[in-house]
Amino acid sequence: MARLFLIAFIIKRTYNSGTEYLIVFIGCLFGSSLNMVVGFGFGIFCMMFFPYVVGSTLGAAAVINMVTVVQATIAAIHYRKHIHWRLLLTPLAAYFVVSWVVVHFAAGLDNQVLKRMLGVLLLALSVYFIFIAKRVRMRASLGNGLLAGSLGGA
């Protein structure tokens, strides 16, 4: 519950309109619930309507990224005794590098192009989860850590 209050505080500092705040908060609530049940999907769920509320795809991605960082930080603090920190270094490094590159790349693109790219990405993710995800098994390795971190940063 504390997680939702912290997320609400961050969102309230970002938006002035009560309606925008309410829509973003409800989206975060449902997206977080989906993420708790399934283990992923917060960003996918929120990107369905955040670009229309926020006004731009890049702004929506920034809000979702900010909320996700808060969620991950809270989870990391809660489970800190069970985390193998050395295994996290490679994915975190890849995440920060790719995220920086993608933000600089996306800043120069038109909003319509970003929406089309997001649509293609969501379609590709749905095909992956329906047909391929059941057959893929990943083990902890340097290459898989780089791949996972890179995909998370993009």
C-alpha positions as CSV (number, residue, x, y, z in Angstrom):
1,M,0.0,0.0,0.0
2,A,2.9,2.3,0.7
3,R,4.0,1.8,-2.9
4,L,0.8,3.2,-4.2
5,F,1.0,6.3,-2.0
6,L,4.6,6.9,-3.1
7,I,3.6,6.5,-6.8
8,A,0.6,8.8,-6.2
9,F,2.9,11.5,-4.7
10,I,5.2,11.3,-7.7
11,I,2.3,11.5,-10.2
12,K,0.7,14.4,-8.3
13,R,3.9,16.4,-8.5
14,T,3.9,15.8,-12.3
15,Y,0.3,16.7,-13.2
16,N,-1.9,19.7,-12.2
17,S,-5.2,18.6,-13.6
18,G,-7.3,16.4,-11.2
19,T,-8.7,14.4,-14.1
20,E,-5.2,13.6,-15.5
21,Y,-4.1,12.7,-12.0
22,L,-7.0,10.3,-11.5
23,I,-6.6,8.6,-14.9
24,V,-2.9,8.1,-14.4
25,F,-3.4,6.9,-10.8
26,I,-6.1,4.4,-11.8
27,G,-3.9,3.2,-14.7
28,C,-1.0,2.7,-12.3
29,L,-3.3,0.8,-9.9
30,F,-4.5,-1.6,-12.6
31,G,-1.1,-1.9,-14.2
32,S,0.5,-2.7,-10.8
33,S,-2.2,-5.2,-10.1
34,L,-1.5,-6.9,-13.4
35,N,2.2,-6.8,-12.7
36,M,1.7,-8.4,-9.3
37,V,-0.4,-11.3,-10.7
38,V,1.4,-12.0,-14.0
39,G,4.9,-10.7,-13.2
40,F,5.1,-8.2,-16.1
41,G,2.8,-5.9,-18.0
42,F,2.8,-2.6,-16.1
43,G,4.3,-0.6,-18.9
44,I,2.4,-2.5,-21.7
45,F,-0.9,-1.8,-19.9
46,C,-0.2,1.8,-19.2
47,M,1.1,2.6,-22.7
48,M,-2.3,1.8,-24.1
49,F,-3.8,5.1,-22.8
50,F,-1.0,7.2,-21.1
51,P,0.1,8.8,-24.4
52,Y,-3.4,10.2,-24.8
53,V,-3.5,11.5,-21.3
54,V,0.0,12.9,-21.1
55,G,0.0,14.3,-24.6
56,S,3.1,12.6,-26.0
57,T,4.4,9.1,-26.3
58,L,7.8,10.1,-25.0
59,G,6.2,11.9,-22.0
60,A,4.1,8.8,-21.2
61,A,7.2,6.6,-21.4
62,A,9.0,8.9,-19.0
63,V,6.1,8.8,-16.5
64,I,6.0,5.0,-16.7
65,N,9.7,4.7,-16.4
66,M,9.7,6.9,-13.3
67,V,6.9,4.9,-11.7
68,T,8.7,1.6,-12.6
69,V,11.9,2.8,-11.0
70,V,10.0,3.5,-7.8
71,Q,8.4,0.1,-7.8
72,A,11.7,-1.7,-8.5
73,T,13.5,0.3,-5.8
74,I,10.8,-0.6,-3.2
75,A,10.9,-4.2,-4.2
76,A,14.7,-4.2,-4.1
77,I,14.7,-2.7,-0.6
78,H,12.1,-5.2,0.6
79,Y,14.0,-8.3,-0.8
80,R,17.5,-7.0,-0.4
81,K,18.7,-10.0,1.7
82,H,17.7,-12.4,-1.1
83,I,19.2,-10.5,-4.1
84,H,22.4,-11.7,-5.7
85,W,23.8,-8.2,-6.5
86,R,26.6,-9.4,-8.7
87,L,24.1,-11.0,-11.1
88,L,22.4,-7.6,-11.5
89,L,25.4,-5.6,-12.6
90,T,25.3,-6.7,-16.2
91,P,21.6,-6.2,-16.9
92,L,21.6,-2.8,-15.0
93,A,24.6,-1.6,-17.0
94,A,23.0,-2.6,-20.3
95,Y,19.7,-1.0,-19.2
96,F,21.2,2.4,-18.5
97,V,23.3,2.5,-21.7
98,V,20.4,1.4,-24.0
99,S,17.9,3.6,-22.2
100,W,20.2,6.6,-22.7
101,V,20.6,5.9,-26.4
102,V,16.9,5.3,-26.9
103,V,15.9,8.5,-25.1
104,H,18.2,10.5,-27.3
105,F,17.0,8.7,-30.4
106,A,13.3,9.1,-29.6
107,A,13.6,12.8,-28.7
108,G,14.2,13.6,-32.4
109,L,11.3,11.6,-33.7
110,D,7.7,12.8,-34.4
111,N,5.0,11.7,-32.0
112,Q,3.1,9.9,-34.8
113,V,6.2,7.9,-35.7
114,L,6.6,7.0,-32.0
115,K,3.0,5.8,-31.8
116,R,3.4,3.6,-34.8
117,M,6.6,2.1,-33.4
118,L,4.8,1.5,-30.1
119,G,2.0,-0.3,-32.0
120,V,4.4,-2.5,-33.9
121,L,6.2,-3.3,-30.6
122,L,2.9,-4.2,-28.8
123,L,1.9,-6.5,-31.7
124,A,5.3,-8.2,-31.7
125,L,5.1,-8.7,-28.0
126,S,1.6,-10.2,-28.3
127,V,2.8,-12.6,-31.0
128,Y,5.8,-13.5,-28.8
129,F,3.8,-14.2,-25.7
130,I,1.1,-16.2,-27.6
131,F,3.4,-18.4,-29.7
132,I,7.0,-18.3,-28.6
133,A,7.3,-17.6,-24.8
134,K,6.4,-21.1,-23.7
135,R,9.4,-22.6,-25.5
136,V,12.0,-20.2,-24.4
137,R,14.2,-20.9,-21.4
138,M,16.9,-18.5,-20.3
139,R,19.7,-19.2,-17.9
140,A,21.8,-16.7,-16.0
141,S,24.7,-15.8,-18.3
142,L,26.5,-12.7,-19.4
143,G,24.8,-12.7,-22.8
144,N,21.4,-13.2,-21.4
145,G,22.0,-10.5,-18.9
146,L,23.0,-8.1,-21.6
147,L,20.0,-9.0,-23.7
148,A,17.5,-8.7,-20.8
149,G,19.0,-5.3,-19.7
150,S,19.0,-4.0,-23.3
151,L,15.4,-5.0,-23.9
152,G,14.4,-3.4,-20.6
153,G,16.2,-0.2,-21.5
154,A,14.5,0.0,-24.9
